[in-house]
Amino acid sequence: MKLLKFPIVLFSLCLIVGIALNQWLDLVIDWVIYAFLGLLVVFFILYYLGKYQMNKTIWFGLTTMLLMISGGVLIHHFHQPILHHSHYTHYVKNQTSAKFLLEISDVLKPNIYNDRYYAKVISYDDEPVHGKLLLNISQDSLAKALHVGEIIAVTTKPENLPGVKNPHQFDYKAYLERQYVYSQINTKYSEILQTNQHVISISYYAAKFRNHTVKQLEFYGLAGDELAVVKAMLLGQRQDLSEDIQNNFVSAGAIHILAISGLHIGIILYLLNWLLKPFEYLKNGIYIKTIILILLLWGYAVVAGLSPSVVRAVTMFTAVAIAINLKRANNIYNTLAVSAFILLLFKPNFLFEVGFQMSYTAVIGIVSIQPVLVKLLTPKFWLPRKIWEIFTVTIAAQASVLPISIYYFHQFPSLFFLSNLVIIPFLGVILGFGFFIMIFASLGVMYSWIVNLYSYIISGLNLFIEWIAGYESFLIKDIPVSILELVALFILISTLVGLIEKQTARRLVWTLTSIVIFQLAHVITLKSTENTAMIVFHKTAESMIGIKTGRHLQLYSNTDSLDTNQNLLRNYKVGNRIKSIETAPLGNVLQYENKLILVVDSLGIYNVNFKPDVVILRDSPKINLTRLINELGPPQIVADGSNYASYVERWQATCDQKEIPFHSTRQMGFYIIDK
């Protein structure tokens, strides 16, 4: 609780609360504005009344906190570009194609079918607008890829972002909306008009430098997985990483090596601080050194594409660089709070990114937990002492991010300490050597044998990671954690560290209490999953219906051999704590509780002597839906992912005409009946 004595820490926490409230609650923004203005008046009154006092009153502190919370709400609200009248979504007409003039802003990792880009909208039917959308272009080996800053024209109709198709699936639509992307365009390279114009900006020149550097590295012999890893580690470009390489780093608990993060920027700051040390001997040299340090850090951030992880890390270590070099008597938590406060002022949606949460949690864990752990053992000799320090740093970072990591990814790489113990001591050399090669290769003054040597080092890194990842039994998967258990885990870790630091009866009581809190959170979570439900899952060209009873799932499918480990079912099993699954062929009649469900398959036979509560259409049955509705009068009709799109559109029109609720899993995702 000593942290709360630092004003900037409190301000940052209040700002976070405000941003979160606006994200999760449907607040009336006018009332928030009135509250903010009223609190601002009260703030100045209390400040004036108490300016001659050594300590402000409790009312001044409470007003300040409420002011920051309401400010956080307003900052998050007014950062939504869709609120602006000139946003393209206000101009788009339904079912109408229009001419879009777009600027390519980011090149994304392609999927199996499409090259993917973020694009800024310059105009819509020659009307100046703004906004950002997702551009999906069907892959074409003969087409020329697009580059950052390139201006293109395409006549098409924007589409809604696809929502969640199945329970507990990653919500890609919500993720894109947090990037201020609200629509997508699906097109082909042949339908794009390349204007041969570019938006000249810092991002454009940074992208040109990256492309030039990569070509030079290829010229000197760097290729394949080694080049992909170098691009990820040094240039922040992960598009070319193979799925195997990514999976290996994830399984080994070393995925942070492939993303430019606080670890990389911290090492870069250490190297630059050492290289620029001679400036300290000049008059005002410390200020010159600090300015150069900051410029170099942000110059590197620009070259790396100003991705959220890079911006976070550079902002954090800019504050650290100022504190270190200008000899400010500063608490590390103050420094972290300042960087977080500045980031969230300008990018409030960063708060909801996993990287933001994990990076700050990891740093807080290192500075608070590692000093406690390192005192547990004091090796006499230098090498064991350094190994122990690295080990405790790794344990501290992993322990602090463990709850968040399991909450989002539901797995734990138990060999993380081994991979990090080997990699981290050499990461400075790998990064430093890499920057040396990258700079001189871009200038065209590099020897191929030096690049080949570096390629062997990266290859060795990949092989080591692959070896660690090969011990699959040490990767614990499918670990369910609810939001209640997440909070309880953080409380438990905090009290446990406190007990390790100082063994007192009071701290033991707090630790035992936190264990009880975690057990209660676990029991409450289990109770919440012991419901019953019937789910029509969405899967293209297949039918899958599940009836959940407590922690048991009965699956009905039209396939002979159903893989219960596929992602669709794994997500559902983890999210609902399912312990057992039984499979059976999908028949034409199902019963759930007191409801009767009629399944009409490709044969189109529905000669039944009961009135179904739900009719499920699968495998594109050739039926007259109007006749079925007239004969059976179902209150709900569902079409799953096994039907042709044209059939579903026709059924939708019929149901609209007959005023019967119609649910297409293709458009609306899974259908559920719960008790």
C-alpha positions in Angstrom: 0.0 0.0 0.0 3.0 2.3 0.2 2.6 2.7 -3.6 -0.6 4.7 -3.1 1.5 7.5 -1.4 2.7 8.5 -4.8 0.3 10.8 -6.5 1.1 9.8 -10.1 0.4 6.1 -9.2 -3.0 7.1 -7.8 -3.7 9.3 -10.9 -2.8 6.4 -13.2 -5.0 3.9 -11.3 -8.0 6.3 -11.4 -7.4 6.9 -15.1 -7.5 3.2 -15.6 -10.7 2.8 -13.7 -12.3 5.6 -15.8 -11.3 4.0 -19.1 -12.5 0.6 -17.9 -15.9 2.0 -16.8 -16.5 3.6 -20.2 -15.6 0.3 -21.9 -17.8 -2.0 -19.8 -20.7 0.3 -18.9 -23.2 2.1 -21.1 -22.6 5.5 -19.5 -24.6 8.7 -20.4 -21.7 10.8 -21.6 -23.5 14.1 -21.0 -23.9 13.3 -17.3 -20.2 12.4 -17.1 -19.3 15.8 -18.7 -21.4 17.6 -16.1 -19.8 15.6 -13.3 -16.3 16.3 -14.6 -17.0 20.1 -14.8 -18.6 20.1 -11.3 -15.7 18.1 -9.8 -13.3 20.5 -11.5 -14.9 23.5 -9.8 -14.9 21.7 -6.4 -11.2 20.8 -7.0 -10.1 24.4 -7.5 -12.2 25.6 -4.5 -10.7 22.9 -2.2 -7.2 23.6 -3.6 -7.6 27.3 -2.9 -9.0 26.8 0.6 -6.2 24.3 1.5 -3.2 25.9 -0.2 -1.8 27.2 3.0 -2.1 23.8 4.7 0.7 21.3 4.7 -1.7 18.4 3.9 -4.8 18.7 1.9 -8.1 17.3 3.4 -9.5 13.9 2.6 -12.2 15.7 0.6 -9.5 17.1 -1.7 -8.1 13.7 -2.3 -11.5 12.1 -3.0 -12.4 14.9 -5.4 -9.1 14.5 -7.2 -9.6 10.8 -7.6 -13.2 11.2 -8.9 -12.0 13.9 -11.2 -9.4 11.6 -12.7 -11.9 8.7 -13.0 -14.4 10.9 -14.9 -11.5 12.3 -17.0 -10.6 8.7 -17.9 -14.2 8.1 -19.0 -14.1 11.2 -21.2 -10.7 10.4 -22.7 -11.8 6.9 -23.7 -15.1 8.2 -25.1 -13.7 11.0 -27.2 -10.9 8.8 -28.6 -13.4 6.8 -30.6 -13.0 8.0 -34.2 -16.4 6.6 -35.2 -18.0 9.5 -33.2 -16.7 12.0 -35.6 -19.1 13.1 -38.4 -16.4 12.7 -41.1 -15.9 9.0 -40.3 -16.5 6.9 -43.4 -19.1 4.7 -41.6 -21.5 7.6 -41.6 -21.4 7.8 -45.4 -21.5 4.1 -46.3 -24.9 3.2 -47.8 -26.2 -0.3 -47.4 -26.0 -2.7 -50.3 -24.2 0.0 -52.4 -20.7 -0.2 -53.9 -18.6 2.9 -53.9 -15.2 4.2 -54.8 -12.7 4.1 -51.9 -9.4 5.9 -52.0 -7.2 4.2 -49.5 -3.7 4.6 -47.9 -2.0 1.4 -46.8 -1.0 2.1 -43.2 0.2 -1.4 -42.0 1.1 -4.7 -43.7 -0.3 -7.6 -41.6 0.5 -11.3 -41.5 -1.3 -13.0 -44.4 -3.6 -15.9 -43.7 -4.2 -19.0 -45.9 -6.3 -17.2 -48.5 -5.6 -13.4 -48.2 -2.9 -10.8 -48.0 -4.1 -8.5 -45.2 -3.5 -4.8 -44.6 -4.8 -1.9 -42.5 -5.8 1.0 -44.7 -6.8 4.6 -43.9 -9.8 5.8 -45.8 -9.0 9.1 -47.7 -12.2 9.5 -49.6 -15.6 7.8 -50.2 -17.1 8.5 -53.6 -14.8 11.5 -53.8 -16.1 12.8 -50.4 -13.2 13.5 -48.0 -13.6 11.2 -45.0 -11.4 9.5 -42.4 -11.2 6.2 -40.6 -9.5 2.8 -40.8 -10.5 -0.5 -42.2 -9.2 -4.1 -42.8 -8.3 -4.8 -46.4 -8.3 -8.5 -47.4 -6.9 -9.2 -50.9 -7.1 -12.7 -52.4 -3.5 -14.0 -52.7 -2.1 -13.9 -56.2 1.5 -15.0 -56.9 1.7 -12.8 -59.9 0.5 -9.6 -58.2 2.8 -7.0 -56.7 2.3 -6.7 -52.9 1.3 -3.3 -51.5 3.5 -1.2 -49.3 3.0 1.2 -46.4 2.1 4.7 -47.7 0.8 3.5 -51.1 -2.4 5.0 -52.3 -4.9 2.7 -54.1 -8.5 3.0 -55.4 -11.1 0.2 -55.2 -14.8 0.2 -56.0 -16.5 -2.1 -53.7 -18.9 -2.5 -50.8 -17.5 -2.6 -47.2 -18.6 -5.5 -45.1 -19.3 -5.9 -41.4 -16.5 -7.5 -39.3 -17.3 -11.2 -38.6 -18.4 -11.7 -35.0 -17.7 -14.6 -32.7 -19.0 -17.9 -34.3 -18.7 -20.2 -31.3 -18.6 -19.9 -27.5 -15.4 -18.8 -25.8 -13.8 -18.1 -29.2 -11.3 -15.3 -29.6 -13.4 -12.2 -30.4 -11.5 -10.9 -33.5 -14.2 -8.3 -34.1 -13.8 -6.8 -30.6 -10.0 -6.8 -31.1 -10.2 -4.9 -34.4 -12.7 -2.4 -33.0 -10.1 -1.7 -30.2 -7.7 -0.8 -33.1 -10.5 1.5 -34.4 -11.2 -0.8 -37.3 -15.0 -1.1 -37.9 -15.3 -2.6 -41.4 -13.5 -4.7 -43.9 -13.1 -4.8 -47.7 -12.7 -8.1 -49.5 -11.3 -7.8 -53.0 -8.7 -9.0 -55.6 -5.5 -7.4 -56.8 -7.1 -7.3 -60.3 -9.8 -5.0 -58.9 -7.4 -2.5 -57.4 -6.2 0.6 -59.1 -2.7 1.4 -58.1 -2.3 5.2 -58.4 1.5 5.1 -58.2 1.1 7.8 -55.5 2.3 7.6 -51.9 1.6 9.5 -48.7 5.1 10.8 -47.8 5.4 10.4 -44.0 7.8 9.1 -41.4 6.0 5.7 -41.5 6.6 5.6 -45.3 10.3 6.3 -45.0 10.6 3.8 -42.1 8.9 1.1 -44.2 11.3 1.9 -47.1 14.3 1.6 -44.8 13.0 -1.8 -43.4 12.4 -3.1 -46.9 15.8 -2.0 -48.0 17.5 -3.5 -45.0 15.8 -6.8 -45.5 16.8 -6.9 -49.2 20.4 -6.2 -48.1 20.3 -8.9 -45.5 19.0 -11.3 -48.2 21.8 -10.2 -50.5 24.4 -11.0 -47.9 23.0 -14.5 -47.4 20.4 -14.3 -44.6 17.3 -16.3 -45.5 14.5 -18.6 -44.3 13.5 -18.9 -40.7 16.7 -17.1 -39.6 15.7 -14.0 -41.6 12.1 -14.2 -40.3 13.4 -14.3 -36.7 15.8 -11.4 -37.2 13.0 -9.4 -38.8 10.8 -10.1 -35.8 13.5 -9.4 -33.1 15.1 -6.3 -34.7 12.5 -4.8 -37.0 9.3 -5.8 -35.3 8.0 -7.5 -38.5 6.5 -10.9 -37.6 4.6 -11.5 -40.9 7.1 -14.1 -42.2 7.4 -16.2 -39.1 6.3 -19.7 -39.8 3.6 -21.3 -37.6 6.2 -23.9 -36.4 8.6 -21.3 -35.3 5.9 -19.4 -33.4 4.5 -22.5 -31.8 8.0 -23.5 -30.7 8.7 -20.2 -29.0 5.3 -20.3 -27.3 5.8 -23.8 -26.0 9.3 -22.9 -24.7 7.9 -19.9 -22.9 10.1 -17.6 -25.0 7.6 -15.9 -27.3 8.6 -12.5 -25.8 11.9 -12.9 -27.6 10.2 -12.5 -31.0 8.3 -9.3 -30.1 10.1 -6.0 -29.5 9.2 -5.5 -25.9 10.5 -4.0 -22.7 13.2 -6.7 -22.6 14.6 -5.6 -26.0 14.3 -1.9 -25.3 15.9 -2.3 -21.9 18.9 -4.0 -23.4 19.1 -1.4 -26.2 19.0 1.4 -23.5 21.8 -0.4 -21.6 23.9 -0.6 -24.8 23.2 3.0 -25.9 23.9 4.3 -22.3 27.3 2.6 -22.5 28.1 3.8 -26.0 27.2 7.4 -25.2 29.0 7.5 -21.9 31.8 9.8 -23.3 29.3 12.7 -23.5 29.2 12.8 -19.7 32.6 14.4 -19.7 31.4 17.4 -21.7 29.9 20.5 -20.2 26.1 19.8 -20.0 27.0 16.5 -21.6 24.5 14.5 -19.4 21.7 16.5 -21.0 23.1 16.0 -24.5 23.4 12.3 -23.8 19.9 12.1 -22.5 18.4 13.9 -25.5 20.4 11.7 -27.9 19.3 8.6 -26.0 15.6 9.5 -26.3 15.9 10.5 -30.0 17.6 7.1 -30.7 15.0 5.1 -28.8 12.2 6.8 -30.6 14.0 6.7 -33.9 14.2 2.9 -33.4 10.5 2.8 -32.5 9.7 4.5 -35.8 11.9 2.1 -37.8 10.2 -0.8 -36.0 6.8 0.4 -37.2 5.5 2.1 -34.0 3.6 -1.1 -33.1 1.8 -0.9 -29.7 4.4 -3.1 -28.0 7.2 -0.9 -29.3 5.5 2.3 -28.3 4.7 0.9 -24.8 8.3 -0.2 -24.2 10.0 2.9 -25.6 7.6 5.2 -23.6 8.4 3.2 -20.4 12.2 3.3 -21.0 12.2 7.0 -22.0 11.0 7.7 -18.5 13.7 5.3 -17.1 16.4 7.0 -19.2 15.4 10.4 -17.9 15.3 9.2 -14.3 18.7 7.4 -14.6 20.7 10.0 -16.5 19.4 13.2 -14.8 19.9 11.6 -11.4 16.3 12.3 -10.4 15.4 10.9 -7.0 12.6 8.8 -8.4 10.8 5.7 -7.3 10.6 3.0 -10.1 6.8 2.7 -9.5 6.6 6.5 -10.2 8.5 6.0 -13.4 6.2 3.2 -14.5 3.1 5.2 -13.6 4.3 8.2 -15.5 4.8 6.1 -18.7 1.5 4.3 -18.3 -0.3 7.6 -17.6 1.1 9.2 -20.8 0.3 6.2 -22.9 -3.3 5.9 -21.8 -3.8 9.7 -22.2 -3.1 9.3 -25.9 -3.9 5.6 -26.5 -6.6 4.6 -23.9 -7.4 1.4 -25.8 -3.9 0.1 -24.9 -5.4 -0.8 -21.5 -7.3 -3.7 -23.1 -4.3 -5.2 -25.0 -2.8 -8.3 -23.5 0.7 -7.0 -24.2 0.1 -3.8 -22.2 -1.2 -5.7 -19.3 1.6 -8.3 -19.3 4.5 -5.9 -19.9 3.6 -3.6 -17.0 2.7 -6.6 -14.8 6.1 -8.2 -15.6 8.1 -5.1 -14.8 6.2 -4.5 -11.6 6.8 -8.2 -10.7 10.5 -7.9 -11.4 11.1 -4.8 -9.3 8.9 -6.0 -6.4 9.4 -9.8 -6.4 13.0 -10.3 -7.6 14.6 -8.4 -4.7 12.8 -10.7 -2.3 13.7 -13.9 -4.1 17.4 -13.0 -4.7 18.0 -12.7 -0.9 17.0 -16.3 -0.4 20.4 -17.5 -1.7 23.8 -15.7 -1.7 26.3 -17.6 -3.8 29.9 -16.6 -3.1 31.2 -16.8 -6.6 30.4 -14.5 -9.6 29.1 -17.1 -12.0 26.6 -18.8 -9.7 25.6 -15.4 -8.4 24.7 -14.2 -11.9 22.9 -17.4 -12.8 20.9 -17.0 -9.6 20.1 -13.4 -10.4 18.9 -14.3 -13.9 16.9 -17.2 -12.5 15.1 -15.0 -9.9 14.4 -12.3 -12.5 12.8 -15.0 -14.7 10.8 -16.5 -11.8 9.6 -13.0 -10.7 8.5 -12.0 -14.2 6.8 -15.3 -14.8 5.0 -15.4 -11.4 3.7 -11.9 -12.0 2.2 -12.5 -15.4 1.1 -16.1 -14.6 -2.5 -15.3 -13.8 -2.9 -13.1 -17.0 -1.1 -15.6 -19.2 -3.3 -18.5 -18.1 -6.4 -16.4 -18.2 -5.9 -15.5 -21.9 -4.0 -18.4 -23.2 -5.0 -21.3 -20.9 -1.5 -22.8 -20.9 1.7 -22.8 -18.9 5.2 -23.6 -20.3 6.9 -25.2 -17.3 10.3 -25.1 -18.9 10.2 -21.3 -19.3 13.0 -21.0 -16.7 15.4 -23.2 -18.7 14.8 -21.4 -22.0 15.1 -17.9 -20.4 18.1 -18.9 -18.3 20.0 -19.8 -21.5 18.7 -17.1 -23.8 18.6 -13.9 -21.7 22.4 -13.8 -20.9 23.1 -13.9 -24.6 20.3 -11.8 -25.8 22.3 -8.6 -25.5 25.0 -10.0 -27.7 22.5 -11.3 -30.2 20.7 -7.9 -30.4 23.9 -5.9 -30.4 25.5 -8.1 -33.1 22.2 -7.9 -35.1 22.1 -4.1 -35.0 25.7 -3.9 -36.1 25.0 -6.2 -39.1 21.7 -4.5 -39.9 23.2 -1.0 -40.0 26.2 -1.8 -42.0 24.3 -4.2 -44.3 21.9 -1.3 -45.1 24.9 0.8 -46.0 26.2 -1.9 -48.3 29.5 -2.3 -46.3 29.2 -5.8 -44.8 30.9 -9.1 -45.3 28.9 -12.2 -46.2 30.9 -14.4 -43.7 29.8 -12.1 -40.8 26.2 -12.4 -41.9 26.6 -16.1 -42.2 28.1 -16.3 -38.7 25.0 -14.4 -37.4 22.8 -16.7 -39.3 24.4 -19.7 -37.5 23.8 -18.0 -34.2 20.1 -17.5 -34.9 19.8 -21.0 -36.3 21.3 -22.3 -33.0 18.7 -20.2 -31.1 15.9 -21.8 -33.2 17.2 -25.3 -32.6 17.5 -24.8 -28.9 13.9 -23.5 -28.7 12.8 -26.4 -30.9 14.5 -28.8 -28.5 12.8 -27.2 -25.4 9.4 -27.2 -27.2 9.9 -30.9 -28.0 9.2 -31.8 -24.4 5.5 -31.4 -24.9 4.6 -33.1 -21.6 6.1 -30.0 -19.8 3.6 -27.7 -21.6 0.5 -27.7 -19.4 -2.5 -27.0 -21.6 -6.2 -26.2 -21.3 -6.0 -24.5 -17.9 -9.3 -22.7 -17.1 -9.2 -19.5 -15.1 -12.1 -17.2 -14.6 -12.0 -13.4 -13.9 -12.7 -14.1 -10.2 -9.9 -16.7 -10.0 -7.6 -14.2 -11.8 -8.1 -11.6 -9.1 -7.8 -14.2 -6.4 -4.5 -15.5 -7.9 -3.0 -12.0 -7.9 -4.0 -11.6 -4.2 -2.5 -15.0 -3.4 0.8 -14.2 -5.2 1.1 -10.8 -3.5 0.5 -12.2 0.0 2.9 -15.1 -0.6 5.7 -12.8 -1.7 5.1 -10.7 1.4 5.3 -13.8 3.6 8.6 -14.9 1.9 10.0 -11.4 2.5 9.1 -11.3 6.2 7.8 -14.3 8.2 5.3 -12.8 10.6 2.1 -14.1 12.1 0.2 -11.2 10.5 1.5 -12.0 7.0 0.8 -15.7 7.5 -2.8 -14.9 8.3 -3.0 -12.8 5.1 -1.6 -15.6 3.0 -4.0 -18.2 4.5 -6.9 -15.8 4.0 -5.8 -15.3 0.3 -5.8 -19.1 -0.1 -9.4 -19.2 1.2 -10.4 -16.4 -1.1 -8.9 -18.3 -4.1 -10.8 -21.5 -3.0 -14.1 -19.5 -2.8 -13.5 -18.0 -6.2 -12.9 -21.5 -7.6 -16.1 -22.9 -6.0 -18.1 -19.9 -7.3 -16.7 -20.4 -10.8 -17.5 -24.1 -10.7 -21.0 -23.4 -9.5 -21.6 -21.0 -12.4 -20.6 -23.7 -15.0 -23.0 -26.3 -13.6 -25.9 -25.2 -15.8 -27.6 -26.9 -18.7 -27.7 -25.6 -22.3 -28.2 -26.7 -25.9 -25.8 -25.2 -28.4 -25.9 -25.3 -32.2 -22.2 -24.8 -33.0 -21.1 -23.1 -36.3 -18.7 -25.0 -38.5 -18.5 -24.7 -42.3 -19.9 -27.8 -44.1 -20.6 -29.6 -40.9 -23.3 -29.9 -38.3 -22.6 -30.1 -34.6 -25.1 -29.8 -31.8 -24.2 -30.1 -28.1 -26.3 -30.6 -25.0 -24.5 -29.6 -21.8 -25.5 -31.0 -18.5 -23.4 -29.7 -15.7 -19.8 -30.6 -16.7 -20.8 -33.2 -19.2 -21.3 -32.5 -22.9 -23.3 -34.8 -25.3 -22.3 -34.0 -28.9 -24.4 -34.9 -31.9 -22.6 -34.6 -35.3 -23.1 -35.6 -38.9 -19.4 -36.8 -39.2 -18.4 -40.4 -38.4 -15.2 -39.5 -36.5 -15.5 -36.3 -34.5 -12.2 -34.7 -33.2 -13.0 -33.6 -29.7 -9.6 -31.8 -29.5 -10.3 -29.4 -32.3 -10.1 -25.7 -31.3 -13.9 -25.2 -31.4 -14.5 -27.8 -28.8 -11.3 -27.2 -26.8 -12.4 -23.6 -26.2 -15.8 -24.7 -25.1 -14.4 -27.4 -22.8 -12.0 -25.0 -21.1 -14.5 -22.2 -20.8 -17.2 -24.4 -19.3 -14.9 -26.8 -17.3 -16.2 -29.8 -19.2 -14.9 -33.0 -17.8 -16.4 -35.6 -20.2 -17.7 -35.7 -23.8 -19.8 -38.3 -25.5 -20.5 -38.3 -29.2 -23.4 -39.7 -31.1 -24.8 -39.6 -34.7 -27.1 -36.6 -35.3 -30.7 -37.8 -35.8 -33.8 -35.9 -36.8 -35.4 -35.4 -33.4 -33.7 -34.1 -30.2 -35.1 -33.3 -26.8 -33.7 -30.7 -24.5 -35.5 -30.2 -21.2 -39.1 -29.8 -22.2 -38.3 -28.7 -25.7 -38.5 -30.8 -28.9 -36.1 -30.0 -31.7 -36.7 -31.1 -35.2 -33.6 -31.5 -37.4 -34.3 -31.4 -41.1 -31.4 -32.8 -43.2 -30.6 -33.0 -46.9 -33.5 -35.6 -47.4 -36.0 -32.8 -46.5 -38.3 -35.2 -44.6 -40.2 -33.8 -41.6 -43.3 -35.9 -41.3 -43.7 -35.7 -37.6 -46.8 -35.7 -35.3 -45.6 -33.0 -32.9 -45.1 -29.3 -32.9 -41.3 -28.6 -32.6 -40.1 -25.8 -30.5 -37.1 -25.3 -32.8 -36.4 -26.4 -36.4 -32.8 -26.8 -37.3 -32.0 -26.9 -41.1 -28.8 -28.7 -42.1 -27.1 -30.0 -45.2 -29.1 -27.7 -47.5 -32.5 -29.6 -47.6 -34.6 -28.9 -50.7 -37.8 -28.0 -48.9 -40.6 -25.5 -49.3 -40.0 -23.6 -46.1 -43.4 -21.8 -46.4 -45.1 -25.1 -46.3 -43.1 -26.3 -43.3 -44.0 -23.1 -41.4 -47.7 -23.5 -42.3 -47.7 -27.2 -41.3 -45.6 -27.1 -38.1 -45.7 -23.4 -37.0 -42.3 -23.5 -35.3 -41.5 -20.5 -33.0 -37.8 -20.6 -34.1 -35.8 -21.7 -37.2 -32.1 -22.2 -37.1 -29.7 -22.8 -40.1 -26.3 -24.1 -39.3 -23.0 -23.9 -41.2 -23.6 -26.9 -43.4 -26.0 -25.1 -45.6 -25.4 -23.3 -48.9 -25.3 -19.5 -48.5 -28.0 -19.0 -51.3 -30.4 -21.4 -49.4 -29.9 -19.5 -46.2 -30.6 -16.1 -47.8 -33.8 -17.6 -49.3 -34.9 -19.0 -45.9 -34.2 -15.7 -44.2 -36.5 -13.9 -46.7 -39.2 -16.5 -46.1 -39.0 -16.2 -42.3 -39.0 -12.4 -42.5 -42.2 -12.6 -44.6 -43.8 -15.0 -42.1 -42.5 -13.1 -39.1 -40.7 -16.2 -37.7 -37.4 -15.7 -35.8 -34.6 -17.0 -38.0 -31.0 -17.6 -36.8 -28.2 -18.3 -39.3 -25.0 -19.4 -37.6 -23.1 -18.2 -40.6 -24.1 -14.6 -39.9 -25.0 -14.6 -36.2 -22.7 -17.3 -34.8 -23.8 -20.2 -32.5 -27.4 -20.6 -31.3 -28.0 -21.4 -27.7 -30.9 -22.4 -25.5 -30.0 -22.2 -21.8 -32.0 -22.9 -18.7 
